[in-house]
Amino acid sequence: MVALRLNRQGTKDRPYYKIVAVDNRKRRDGRYIEQLGTYNPMQEGENYTLDLEKADAWISKGAQPSVTVASIIKKVRNAK
C-alpha cells in the first residue's frame, strides 16, 4: 500500500521534511515514488508547501496519509 508521509532531511537539530508518496514497507528515509511538497518545522508562519492535486490523485488511488500529512492537507484546503 502507498502512504503519504514525511521523509526527514537536514542535519542534527535542524530538520526539514519532504512530503512524499512511498510504499509503506520502505524505511522512513528510503526511496520514495514521488515528492509532493515540503514541511519545515523550524520556520515561523506558513512552513509547508504541497501540490494538492498530486496529493488528491494519490488519495484517490488508495494512498493513506499519515496524521501530520493529513493535517497539512487540511490546512492547504482551508487556505484556498
C-alpha positions as CSV (number, residue, x, y, z in Angstrom):
1,M,0.0,0.0,0.0
2,V,1.1,3.5,-0.7
3,A,1.4,6.0,2.1
4,L,1.8,9.8,2.1
5,R,4.3,10.6,4.8
6,L,7.3,12.7,5.8
7,N,10.9,12.0,4.7
8,R,13.4,13.5,7.1
9,Q,16.2,15.7,5.7
10,G,18.6,18.2,7.1
11,T,21.1,17.9,9.9
12,K,21.0,17.1,13.6
13,D,18.8,19.6,15.4
14,R,17.9,21.3,12.1
15,P,15.3,19.0,10.4
16,Y,13.1,19.7,7.4
17,Y,10.9,17.2,5.7
18,K,9.8,16.2,2.2
19,I,6.2,15.2,1.9
20,V,6.3,12.0,-0.3
21,A,4.3,9.2,-1.7
22,V,6.1,5.9,-0.6
23,D,5.5,2.2,-0.3
24,N,4.6,1.7,3.3
25,R,7.1,-1.1,3.6
26,K,10.1,1.2,2.9
27,R,12.1,2.8,5.6
28,R,11.4,6.4,6.7
29,D,14.2,7.9,4.7
30,G,14.3,5.4,1.9
31,R,13.4,5.6,-1.8
32,Y,10.1,7.3,-2.5
33,I,7.8,7.3,-5.5
34,E,7.1,11.0,-5.8
35,Q,7.7,14.2,-3.8
36,L,4.5,16.2,-3.1
37,G,5.8,19.1,-1.1
38,T,7.9,20.2,1.9
39,Y,7.5,20.9,5.6
40,N,10.0,23.0,7.7
41,P,9.1,23.0,11.4
42,M,12.0,25.4,12.1
43,Q,10.3,28.2,10.1
44,E,7.8,30.6,11.5
45,G,4.4,31.2,9.9
46,E,3.4,29.1,6.8
47,N,6.1,26.4,7.0
48,Y,4.8,24.0,4.3
49,T,4.3,23.6,0.6
50,L,2.1,21.0,-1.0
51,D,0.9,20.1,-4.5
52,L,-2.7,19.4,-3.6
53,E,-3.6,18.0,-7.0
54,K,-0.9,15.3,-6.7
55,A,-1.9,14.5,-3.1
56,D,-5.6,14.2,-4.1
57,A,-4.6,11.9,-7.0
58,W,-2.7,9.6,-4.7
59,I,-5.5,9.6,-2.1
60,S,-8.0,8.7,-4.9
61,K,-5.7,5.7,-5.8
62,G,-5.9,4.5,-2.2
63,A,-2.9,6.1,-0.5
64,Q,-3.2,6.7,3.2
65,P,-1.8,9.9,4.6
66,S,0.0,10.0,8.0
67,V,-1.5,12.1,10.7
68,T,0.9,15.0,10.1
69,V,0.4,14.9,6.3
70,A,-3.3,14.8,6.7
71,S,-3.2,17.9,8.9
72,I,-1.1,19.7,6.3
73,I,-3.5,18.7,3.5
74,K,-6.4,20.1,5.7
75,K,-4.5,23.4,6.2
76,V,-3.9,23.7,2.4
77,R,-7.6,23.0,1.6
78,N,-8.7,25.6,4.2
79,A,-6.3,28.2,2.8
80,K,-7.9,28.0,-0.7
